Amino acid sequence: MRIIQSFKTPLFLIVAMGIAAHALAADKELKSVGLTVGDLGNPFFVQIAHGVAAKSKEYNPAVKITSLSSNYDIKEQARQMKDFVSSGVDLIILGAANSKAVASSVKHAKSRGVIVVAVDVGAEGGVDATVMSDNKQAGEQAGQYIVDKLHGKGQVVIVNGQPVTSVRDRVAGVLSVFKKNPEIKVLSQNQDAGGTTEGGERVMSDLLTSYRHLDAVFAVNDPTAIGCDLAGRKAKRTEFFIVGVDGSPEAVGAMKQKESLFEATSAQDPYLMAQKAVEVGYNILQGKKPEETSILIPVKLITRDNVSAYSGWTR
């Protein structure tokens, strides 16, 4: 026999209990945040650090924030994440140095109850959420600009970058456009410039030695594009133009220079991206999981024709 008992609780007590429960649910303070990104020498990642700090302090002005650069060294990033966990951070904002290789560090953090939100690039290992630009769209925008500028015919090189999802998606996006235009010939697409100006200059110098004529260059980010621009001008090769990704102040400055080969960039908003990542992480801390664990932020193509109207990154 199943016995059902009925209990009556005074209304004022129910209300009081509800208020108390709400207070308890909202009482999880964000005390400590750890941020690890590829390169804090890159203005893009500096903006991510600023965005993380600003949003975290909205939730707790006394929050402790540690921002570190992995320099795209996965072993260094693994050490950083281990230290974050040992120090008792509530939230890790992760800009992975290698989307696959970081998985074990993510799993370790998760096993210790730390919330991990990937920013800018995806990360394996079971992150709680990912907030990044629509990188495939960025590649598609860049590819279409190149195709239109060349009237569907020309020789192009892609200056590639790190083994992370954002870079892979950008390259996939640009290639998807080129494949629809068979007279666009991709001469090189696997040279890794490391996402830096120095790397871009080095790789581009080699490509200029290998190919006597180029029509366009797609660089996976703006620092790489700046390096490609330097290499072209040093070699006195001005027959081609360059398209990047980021919308950085440096890219804007280059596009405003007549002698620059830099003509367009798919603009991201790293500050906004970082703030969204912290917001998602904080909500998870409060027990509120996001409806979508992968959040894509649209990008906008900035060219020499519209750069004067571009207001730049949020901060």
C-alpha positions in Angstrom: 0.0 0.0 0.0 1.3 3.4 -1.0 0.7 6.0 1.8 0.5 9.7 0.7 0.9 12.2 3.5 -0.1 15.8 3.1 1.7 18.7 4.9 0.5 22.2 5.0 3.1 25.0 5.3 2.1 28.6 6.2 2.3 31.0 3.2 4.7 33.3 4.9 7.1 30.5 5.5 7.0 29.4 1.9 7.8 32.9 0.8 10.6 33.2 3.3 12.0 29.8 2.1 11.8 31.0 -1.5 13.7 34.2 -0.7 16.3 32.3 1.2 16.7 29.8 -1.6 17.1 32.6 -4.2 19.7 34.2 -2.0 21.7 31.0 -1.7 21.5 30.4 -5.4 22.8 33.9 -6.2 25.5 33.8 -3.5 28.3 32.2 -5.5 30.9 34.9 -5.7 33.4 35.1 -8.6 36.6 35.3 -6.6 39.3 34.3 -9.0 39.7 34.1 -12.8 42.6 32.7 -14.8 43.1 33.7 -18.4 45.6 32.0 -20.7 45.9 33.1 -24.4 48.4 32.6 -27.2 50.3 35.9 -27.2 49.8 39.0 -25.1 52.2 40.8 -27.4 49.3 40.7 -29.9 46.9 43.6 -29.5 44.0 41.2 -30.1 44.8 39.2 -27.0 45.5 42.4 -25.0 41.9 43.4 -25.8 40.7 39.9 -24.6 42.5 40.4 -21.3 40.9 43.9 -20.9 37.5 42.4 -21.7 37.9 39.6 -19.2 39.0 42.0 -16.5 36.3 44.5 -17.0 33.5 42.0 -17.0 34.8 40.1 -14.1 35.0 43.2 -12.0 31.3 44.0 -12.8 30.5 40.8 -10.8 33.1 41.4 -8.1 35.3 44.5 -7.9 37.7 42.6 -5.7 38.1 39.6 -8.1 41.6 38.3 -8.6 42.5 38.0 -12.3 45.6 36.3 -13.6 46.3 36.9 -17.3 49.1 34.8 -18.9 50.6 34.3 -22.4 51.3 30.7 -23.5 53.3 31.9 -26.4 51.6 29.1 -28.3 53.5 26.6 -26.3 51.1 23.8 -25.3 53.4 22.6 -22.5 53.5 26.1 -21.0 49.8 26.4 -21.3 49.3 23.1 -19.5 51.5 24.3 -16.6 49.5 27.5 -16.5 46.2 25.7 -16.3 47.5 23.3 -13.6 48.6 26.4 -11.6 45.2 28.0 -12.0 43.5 24.8 -10.7 46.0 24.6 -7.8 45.4 28.2 -6.8 41.6 27.6 -6.7 40.3 29.7 -9.5 36.5 29.6 -10.1 36.8 30.2 -13.9 39.4 29.7 -16.6 39.0 31.6 -19.8 41.0 29.6 -22.3 42.5 30.7 -25.6 44.0 27.3 -26.6 47.5 27.1 -28.0 46.5 23.9 -29.6 42.8 22.9 -29.8 43.4 19.2 -29.5 46.5 19.0 -27.3 44.9 21.1 -24.6 42.2 18.4 -23.9 44.0 16.8 -21.0 44.4 20.2 -19.2 40.7 20.9 -19.7 39.7 17.5 -18.3 42.0 18.0 -15.3 40.4 21.4 -14.6 36.9 20.1 -15.0 37.6 17.1 -12.7 38.5 19.7 -10.0 35.2 21.6 -10.4 36.7 24.5 -12.3 34.5 26.1 -15.1 36.4 26.4 -18.4 35.2 28.6 -21.2 37.1 28.6 -24.5 37.5 32.0 -26.1 38.6 32.9 -29.7 39.3 29.2 -30.5 37.7 25.9 -29.8 39.2 23.5 -27.3 38.7 19.7 -26.8 38.4 18.0 -23.5 34.8 19.1 -22.6 34.8 22.8 -22.1 31.7 24.3 -20.6 31.2 26.7 -23.5 33.0 28.3 -26.4 32.7 32.0 -27.4 34.4 33.0 -30.7 34.0 34.9 -33.9 32.4 33.2 -36.8 35.7 32.3 -38.3 34.3 30.5 -41.3 32.4 33.6 -42.2 35.7 35.6 -41.8 37.4 33.3 -44.3 34.5 33.5 -46.7 34.4 37.3 -46.6 38.1 37.5 -47.3 37.9 34.9 -50.1 35.0 36.7 -51.8 36.9 40.0 -51.6 39.9 38.4 -53.3 37.7 36.8 -56.0 35.9 40.0 -56.7 39.1 42.1 -56.8 40.7 39.6 -59.2 37.6 39.2 -61.3 37.7 35.5 -60.6 41.2 34.8 -61.9 44.6 34.9 -60.3 47.4 33.3 -58.3 47.0 33.3 -54.5 48.9 32.2 -51.5 47.5 31.5 -48.0 49.8 32.2 -45.1 48.6 29.8 -42.5 48.9 29.7 -38.7 48.6 27.7 -35.5 46.8 24.3 -35.2 43.6 25.8 -33.6 40.0 25.8 -34.7 39.8 29.5 -35.6 42.7 29.3 -38.0 41.4 26.1 -39.6 37.9 27.5 -40.0 39.2 30.7 -41.6 41.3 28.7 -44.1 38.3 26.4 -44.8 36.1 29.5 -45.4 38.4 31.1 -47.8 39.1 27.8 -49.7 35.3 27.2 -50.0 35.0 30.4 -52.0 38.1 29.7 -54.1 36.7 26.3 -55.0 33.8 27.9 -56.6 36.1 29.9 -58.8 38.4 27.4 -60.6 40.6 30.1 -62.2 41.8 31.1 -58.7 45.0 29.1 -58.3 46.2 28.5 -54.7 49.9 28.1 -54.9 50.6 27.6 -51.2 48.4 27.1 -48.2 50.3 25.2 -45.5 53.1 27.5 -44.4 52.7 28.3 -40.7 53.7 31.8 -39.8 52.8 31.3 -36.1 50.3 34.1 -36.0 53.0 36.8 -35.6 54.4 39.7 -37.6 57.8 38.1 -37.6 56.5 34.8 -38.8 54.4 36.5 -41.5 57.5 38.4 -42.8 59.6 35.2 -42.8 57.1 33.0 -44.6 56.2 35.7 -47.1 59.8 36.3 -47.9 60.2 32.6 -48.7 57.0 32.6 -50.8 58.2 35.6 -52.8 61.4 33.7 -53.5 59.4 30.7 -54.7 56.9 32.5 -56.9 57.8 35.2 -59.4 54.2 36.5 -59.5 51.4 36.7 -57.0 48.0 38.4 -57.2 46.7 38.1 -53.6 47.6 36.9 -50.2 45.3 35.7 -47.5 46.8 35.9 -44.0 45.0 34.1 -41.1 45.3 37.2 -38.8 46.4 40.8 -38.9 49.9 40.4 -37.4 50.7 37.9 -40.0 49.3 40.2 -42.7 51.4 43.1 -41.4 54.5 40.8 -41.7 53.5 39.9 -45.3 53.2 43.6 -46.1 56.7 44.2 -44.7 58.2 41.4 -46.7 56.5 42.6 -50.0 57.7 46.1 -49.6 61.2 45.1 -48.6 61.4 42.9 -51.7 59.9 45.7 -53.8 57.1 43.3 -54.9 54.0 45.3 -55.2 52.0 43.4 -57.7 49.7 41.7 -55.1 47.4 42.8 -52.3 46.8 41.3 -48.8 43.7 40.4 -46.8 43.8 39.6 -43.1 41.5 38.8 -40.2 41.1 40.8 -36.9 40.3 44.5 -37.7 43.1 45.6 -35.5 44.3 49.2 -35.1 47.5 48.2 -36.9 45.6 46.8 -39.8 43.5 50.0 -40.0 46.7 52.1 -40.0 48.2 50.0 -42.8 45.1 50.3 -45.0 45.3 54.0 -44.7 48.8 54.1 -46.1 49.0 54.4 -49.8 52.2 52.3 -50.1 50.8 49.4 -48.1 49.7 46.2 -49.8 47.2 45.6 -47.0 43.7 46.1 -48.4 41.1 44.4 -46.3 40.5 42.6 -43.0 37.5 40.7 -41.5 37.0 42.5 -38.2 36.5 40.7 -35.0 35.6 42.3 -31.6 37.9 40.6 -29.0 36.8 42.8 -26.1 33.1 41.9 -26.7 34.0 38.3 -27.2 35.9 38.2 -23.9 33.1 39.9 -22.0 30.6 37.3 -23.3 32.9 34.5 -22.3 33.1 35.8 -18.7 29.3 36.3 -18.7 28.7 32.7 -19.8 31.2 31.4 -17.2 29.6 33.5 -14.4 26.1 32.2 -15.3 27.4 28.6 -15.2 28.8 29.4 -11.7 25.3 30.4 -10.7 23.9 27.1 -12.1 22.6 28.6 -15.3 23.9 26.7 -18.3 23.8 28.4 -21.7 21.2 27.4 -24.2 23.9 27.0 -26.8 27.4 25.9 -25.7 29.0 27.3 -28.9 28.4 31.0 -29.4 29.5 32.6 -32.6 30.0 36.4 -33.0 29.6 37.8 -36.6 32.5 39.5 -38.3 32.5 42.5 -40.7 34.7 43.0 -43.7 36.7 46.3 -43.5 38.3 47.5 -46.7 40.0 50.7 -47.9 36.6 51.8 -49.2 34.9 51.7 -45.7 37.8 51.9 -43.3 37.2 55.6 -42.5 33.7 54.7 -41.1 35.1 51.8 -39.1 35.0 52.6 -35.3 37.4 49.8 -34.4 37.2 47.3 -31.5 34.8 48.0 -28.7 37.4 49.2 -26.3 
